[in-house]
Every structure is written in structure tokens, then in C-alpha cells.
């Protein structure tokens, strides 16, 4: 880690890692990837979240319920590339207490934009975790083990039953 990253990380730790919105965490894209990779839990789940994607919003409570039962062995990282104000509004409306990790917040904003936060989140996962994102979208997740090896990956072609069965295999049978 270079000096600037080290100071940023220390500042992040001192300030609790949050911006103005209490649960919309913007620590910077690189520090977030480092945080996920450095987690010492048996499993790390990266969840692609977007509040205007119905499956993303509908699947999240079930995912949270399963993960909550296994807090000692699983870290959950819902990642979102929407604007922080949009995520904060979702958090406030739904009284969500878990952190949502914001990425791509330093991008240039345009009056007319074709920016796709779901695609941006998937590209972030591909770039930082070397995962193929060909069929990934909002509500999909990747599960990595403690050594950052991909164990499970979902895609938009999966039915809910298969989607949750893959998660249950990890949750019910942790190594």
C-alpha cells in the first residue's frame, strides 16, 4: 500500500468509513476491493444491488436472513454504483441498518447520461475479482472463500429456486 492509500485507510478507520449517509459507505473503489479481499471470514458475498431493480430489492431480505444466521463465517458486501443520494433515500425509506458499499462515485456527471449503475457494478467485480460478468446483473452475487477463490456465482438466467439453493449450499454447509 502506498503512503496516500495508507493515510486514506487510517482516516477511513478513524471516521468509521461512512460519508454523510450513515449506511451508504463510500471508501473508494480500491479500498473497498482491499476490504473484501482482506476479510478473514470463511465466505465473502458480493451482492449487486440497484434499488430500481425489482429482483434486487426482493431477493435482498432473503439473502440477509440467510447471512444473518451465519455472521461468524460470512461477510456480505452489497455493492451499488448508483448516486449516494439515491442509495441513502432507499436506506432511509426501508430503514436498512446494514452498510451498502458505493462505488464509482468519482465519475463525471452529465446532464444527459446513459450511465448504467448495474453494468458499472458488474464491471467493478470483473476488474477487481477476475469474475466473468457475461450474464450478471442486479441481484446477482459472487461468493468467495477465505483465500478469495470464487466458489459460487449467480446470473440472470437462474430461477429463484436455483439462485437460493446455491446460497444455501454455502450457508448450510460451511467448510
C-alpha positions as CSV (number, residue, x, y, z in Angstrom):
1,X,0.0,0.0,0.0
2,X,1.4,3.4,-0.9
3,X,1.5,6.3,1.6
4,X,-1.6,8.0,0.3
5,X,-3.6,4.8,0.5
6,X,-2.3,4.1,4.0
7,X,-3.3,7.6,5.2
8,X,-6.7,7.3,3.5
9,X,-7.3,3.9,5.1
10,X,-6.3,5.3,8.6
11,X,-8.6,8.2,8.1
12,X,-11.4,5.8,7.0
13,X,-10.9,3.8,10.2
14,X,-11.0,6.9,12.3
15,X,-14.1,8.3,10.7
16,X,-15.9,5.0,10.6
17,X,-15.8,4.8,6.8
18,X,-19.1,6.5,6.1
19,X,-19.9,9.6,4.3
20,X,-22.8,11.9,5.1
21,X,-25.3,9.0,4.8
22,X,-24.8,6.7,7.7
23,X,-25.2,3.4,5.9
24,X,-24.1,4.4,2.4
25,X,-20.4,3.7,2.7
26,X,-18.0,5.3,0.2
27,X,-14.5,4.3,1.0
28,X,-13.2,4.5,-2.6
29,X,-13.2,1.7,-5.1
30,X,-9.7,0.4,-4.4
31,X,-10.1,0.4,-0.6
32,X,-13.4,-1.5,-0.9
33,X,-11.8,-4.2,-3.0
34,X,-9.0,-4.5,-0.5
35,X,-11.5,-4.7,2.4
36,X,-13.4,-7.5,0.7
37,X,-10.2,-9.4,-0.1
38,X,-8.8,-8.9,3.4
39,X,-11.9,-10.2,5.2
40,X,-11.0,-13.2,7.3
41,X,-14.4,-14.8,7.2
42,X,-14.8,-18.2,5.6
43,X,-17.0,-16.7,2.9
44,X,-17.5,-13.2,1.4
45,X,-20.6,-12.5,-0.6
46,X,-20.6,-9.6,-3.1
47,X,-24.2,-8.7,-4.0
48,X,-25.0,-6.5,-7.0
49,X,-27.6,-4.0,-5.7
50,X,-29.7,-1.5,-7.5
51,X,-32.8,-0.1,-5.9
52,X,-34.8,0.3,-9.1
53,X,-34.3,-3.4,-10.0
54,X,-37.2,-5.3,-8.5
55,X,-35.4,-8.7,-8.2
56,X,-32.5,-6.9,-6.4
57,X,-34.9,-5.4,-3.8
58,X,-37.0,-8.6,-3.5
59,X,-34.1,-11.0,-3.1
60,X,-32.1,-8.9,-0.6
61,X,-34.2,-9.7,2.5
62,X,-33.9,-13.4,2.0
63,X,-30.2,-13.1,1.4
64,X,-29.9,-11.0,4.6
65,X,-31.8,-13.6,6.6
66,X,-29.6,-16.4,5.5
67,X,-26.4,-14.5,6.0
68,X,-27.5,-13.1,9.4
69,X,-27.7,-16.7,10.7
70,X,-24.1,-17.1,9.8
71,X,-22.5,-13.8,10.8
72,X,-19.4,-15.6,12.2
73,X,-18.5,-17.2,8.9
74,X,-19.9,-14.9,6.2
75,X,-19.3,-11.2,5.3
76,X,-21.9,-9.6,3.0
77,X,-20.9,-6.7,0.7
78,X,-23.9,-5.2,-1.1
79,X,-22.3,-3.0,-3.8
80,X,-24.0,-0.3,-5.7
81,X,-22.9,2.2,-8.3
82,X,-25.9,4.5,-8.0
83,X,-25.5,8.0,-6.7
84,X,-25.1,8.2,-3.0
85,X,-28.3,10.3,-2.6
86,X,-30.3,7.6,-4.3
87,X,-28.9,4.8,-2.0
88,X,-29.4,7.0,1.1
89,X,-33.0,7.5,0.1
90,X,-33.5,3.8,-0.2
91,X,-31.8,3.2,3.1
92,X,-34.0,5.8,4.9
93,X,-37.2,4.6,3.3
94,X,-36.5,1.0,4.2
95,X,-34.8,1.7,7.5
96,X,-31.9,-0.5,6.5
97,X,-29.3,-0.9,9.1
98,X,-26.6,-2.7,7.1
99,X,-24.0,-0.8,5.0
100,X,-24.3,-0.6,1.2
101,X,-20.9,0.0,-0.4
102,X,-20.8,2.7,-3.0
103,X,-18.5,2.5,-6.0
104,X,-17.9,4.7,-9.0
105,X,-18.8,7.9,-7.1
106,X,-16.0,9.9,-8.7
107,X,-17.3,9.6,-12.2
108,X,-18.1,12.6,-14.3
109,X,-21.8,13.5,-14.2
110,X,-23.5,14.7,-17.4
111,X,-26.9,16.4,-17.9
112,X,-28.0,13.7,-20.2
113,X,-26.5,10.3,-19.3
114,X,-26.8,6.7,-20.3
115,X,-24.9,5.6,-17.2
116,X,-25.9,2.1,-16.1
117,X,-25.1,1.5,-12.4
118,X,-25.8,-2.2,-12.7
119,X,-23.3,-2.6,-15.5
120,X,-20.8,-0.4,-13.7
121,X,-21.1,-2.6,-10.6
122,X,-20.6,-5.8,-12.6
123,X,-17.6,-4.3,-14.4
124,X,-16.1,-3.4,-11.0
125,X,-16.5,-7.0,-9.9
126,X,-14.9,-8.2,-13.1
127,X,-12.0,-5.8,-12.8
128,X,-11.2,-6.4,-9.1
129,X,-12.1,-10.0,-8.7
130,X,-11.4,-11.5,-12.1
131,X,-15.0,-12.8,-12.5
132,X,-16.8,-13.3,-15.8
133,X,-19.8,-11.0,-15.8
134,X,-21.4,-12.0,-19.1
135,X,-24.7,-12.9,-17.5
136,X,-24.5,-11.0,-14.3
137,X,-26.9,-8.3,-13.3
138,X,-28.6,-6.7,-10.3
139,X,-29.5,-9.2,-7.6
140,X,-26.7,-11.5,-8.6
141,X,-23.9,-12.4,-6.2
142,X,-20.5,-14.0,-6.1
143,X,-19.3,-16.0,-3.1
144,X,-15.5,-16.1,-2.5
145,X,-13.8,-18.3,0.1
146,X,-11.2,-17.1,2.6
147,X,-8.5,-17.3,0.0
148,X,-10.5,-15.2,-2.4
149,X,-11.3,-18.1,-4.7
150,X,-14.7,-17.9,-6.5
151,X,-17.0,-20.6,-5.1
152,X,-20.4,-19.6,-6.4
153,X,-21.7,-17.1,-9.0
154,X,-25.2,-16.5,-10.0
155,X,-26.6,-15.0,-13.2
156,X,-29.8,-13.5,-14.6
157,X,-30.8,-16.8,-16.2
158,X,-31.3,-18.6,-12.9
159,X,-34.7,-19.2,-11.4
160,X,-35.2,-18.2,-7.7
161,X,-35.0,-21.8,-6.6
162,X,-31.6,-22.4,-8.1
163,X,-30.4,-19.0,-7.1
164,X,-31.2,-19.6,-3.4
165,X,-30.1,-23.2,-3.5
166,X,-26.6,-22.2,-4.4
167,X,-26.5,-19.8,-1.5
168,X,-28.0,-22.4,0.8
169,X,-25.2,-24.9,-0.1
170,X,-22.7,-22.4,1.3
171,X,-24.7,-21.3,4.3
172,X,-25.8,-24.7,5.4
173,X,-22.5,-26.5,4.7
174,X,-19.7,-24.1,5.6
175,X,-16.3,-25.7,5.2
